[in-house]
């Protein structure tokens, strides 16, 4: 009978010790994440400690390429048309397939051809430079398991 109060006291002590260790660990964990927020953005970009980065804003092609109002209106129409096509295409299939990726790439290249057709020579050079920069800064998407092996 004397062991029962002792066992209860040990159980309560272990519980309280666990609460103390858990709360102090949480305190230091959150303090560390707040310190990361105070560091320069390039540190967070490399570390990815606070989750994924926000999506970048859409580029303002009217300012980048120096589009006229007519070109800007046509540019937006073309982009909206192809965005709608890709959205409808993705809704048709519930799973990602390699063929779906190829069709989206074909739509993208067709859209780029149409966009290039409405630009003058100087704007075409700026657009090509922007595309090259975009491809260099874009993160590659992770490989999915349902991808077939790459062709050799």
C-alpha positions as CSV (number, residue, x, y, z in Angstrom):
1,X,0.0,0.0,0.0
2,X,3.0,2.3,0.6
3,X,4.1,1.8,-3.0
4,X,0.9,3.3,-4.5
5,X,1.5,6.9,-3.3
6,X,5.1,6.7,-4.4
7,X,4.1,5.5,-7.9
8,X,1.5,8.3,-8.1
9,X,4.2,10.8,-7.1
10,X,6.6,9.5,-9.7
11,X,3.9,9.6,-12.4
12,X,3.0,13.2,-11.6
13,X,6.7,14.1,-11.5
14,X,7.3,12.5,-15.0
15,X,4.2,14.3,-16.3
16,X,5.4,17.7,-15.0
17,X,8.9,17.1,-16.3
18,X,7.5,16.3,-19.8
19,X,5.4,19.5,-19.7
20,X,8.5,21.5,-18.8
21,X,10.7,20.0,-21.4
22,X,8.0,20.3,-24.1
23,X,7.2,24.0,-23.3
24,X,10.9,25.0,-23.2
25,X,11.6,23.2,-26.5
26,X,8.6,25.0,-28.1
27,X,9.9,28.3,-26.8
28,X,13.4,27.8,-28.3
29,X,11.9,26.4,-31.5
30,X,9.7,29.5,-32.1
31,X,12.4,31.8,-31.0
32,X,14.7,30.3,-33.6
33,X,12.1,30.7,-36.4
34,X,11.6,34.4,-35.4
35,X,15.3,34.9,-35.7
36,X,15.2,33.5,-39.2
37,X,12.5,36.1,-40.1
38,X,15.0,38.9,-39.2
39,X,17.7,37.6,-41.5
40,X,18.1,38.8,-45.0
41,X,15.7,37.2,-47.6
42,X,18.5,35.3,-49.4
43,X,19.1,33.3,-46.2
44,X,15.4,32.2,-46.1
45,X,15.4,31.4,-49.8
46,X,18.3,29.0,-49.4
47,X,17.2,27.5,-46.1
48,X,13.5,27.2,-46.7
49,X,13.1,26.9,-43.0
50,X,9.6,28.6,-42.8
51,X,7.9,26.6,-45.5
52,X,7.6,27.2,-49.2
53,X,8.2,30.7,-50.6
54,X,5.3,32.7,-51.8
55,X,4.5,32.5,-55.5
56,X,6.1,35.2,-57.6
57,X,4.0,37.9,-59.1
58,X,3.1,37.7,-62.7
59,X,5.4,39.8,-64.9
60,X,4.1,43.1,-66.3
61,X,4.9,42.5,-70.0
62,X,3.6,45.9,-71.0
63,X,6.5,47.5,-68.9
64,X,9.1,44.8,-69.7
65,X,8.6,44.8,-73.5
66,X,7.3,48.3,-73.9
67,X,4.0,47.2,-75.5
68,X,1.5,49.6,-77.1
69,X,-2.0,49.5,-75.8
70,X,-3.2,47.4,-78.8
71,X,-0.3,45.0,-78.3
72,X,-1.0,44.8,-74.6
73,X,-4.7,44.0,-75.1
74,X,-3.9,41.3,-77.7
75,X,-1.1,39.9,-75.5
76,X,-3.6,39.5,-72.6
77,X,-6.2,37.9,-74.9
78,X,-3.7,35.3,-76.1
79,X,-2.4,34.5,-72.6
80,X,-6.0,34.2,-71.2
81,X,-7.0,32.0,-74.1
82,X,-4.1,29.6,-73.5
83,X,-4.5,29.7,-69.7
84,X,-8.2,28.6,-70.2
85,X,-7.1,25.8,-72.6
86,X,-4.6,24.4,-70.1
87,X,-7.1,24.7,-67.2
88,X,-9.7,22.8,-69.2
89,X,-7.1,20.2,-70.2
90,X,-6.0,19.6,-66.6
91,X,-9.7,19.2,-65.5
92,X,-10.2,16.5,-68.1
93,X,-7.6,14.2,-66.3
94,X,-7.6,13.6,-62.6
95,X,-4.0,12.2,-62.6
96,X,-0.9,13.7,-64.1
97,X,0.5,11.8,-67.1
98,X,3.6,12.3,-69.2
99,X,1.3,12.9,-72.3
100,X,-0.4,15.7,-70.4
101,X,2.9,17.4,-69.8
102,X,3.8,17.1,-73.5
103,X,0.4,18.7,-74.5
104,X,0.9,21.5,-72.1
105,X,4.4,22.2,-73.4
106,X,3.0,22.1,-77.0
107,X,0.3,24.7,-76.0
108,X,3.0,26.8,-74.3
109,X,5.2,26.8,-77.4
110,X,2.2,27.6,-79.6
111,X,1.2,30.5,-77.3
112,X,4.8,31.8,-77.4
113,X,4.7,31.7,-81.2
114,X,1.5,33.7,-81.2
115,X,2.9,36.2,-78.7
116,X,6.1,36.7,-80.7
117,X,4.0,37.3,-83.9
118,X,2.5,40.5,-82.5
119,X,5.9,42.0,-81.3
120,X,8.4,44.1,-83.3
121,X,12.1,43.1,-83.5
122,X,13.2,44.9,-80.4
123,X,10.4,43.5,-78.4
124,X,11.1,40.0,-79.7
125,X,14.7,40.3,-78.4
126,X,13.5,41.4,-75.0
127,X,10.9,38.6,-74.9
128,X,13.5,36.0,-75.8
129,X,15.8,37.4,-73.1
130,X,13.0,37.3,-70.5
131,X,12.2,33.7,-71.5
132,X,15.8,32.6,-71.1
133,X,16.1,34.3,-67.7
134,X,12.8,32.7,-66.7
135,X,14.0,29.2,-67.6
136,X,17.2,29.7,-65.7
137,X,15.5,30.9,-62.5
138,X,12.6,28.4,-62.6
139,X,12.8,25.5,-60.2
140,X,12.5,22.2,-61.9
141,X,9.4,20.3,-60.8
142,X,10.0,17.2,-58.8
143,X,9.7,13.9,-60.7
144,X,6.5,12.0,-60.1
145,X,6.3,8.3,-59.7
146,X,3.9,7.8,-62.6
147,X,6.5,9.3,-65.0
148,X,7.9,6.8,-67.5
149,X,11.7,6.6,-67.5
150,X,13.4,9.2,-69.6
151,X,14.1,8.3,-73.3
152,X,17.6,7.2,-74.0
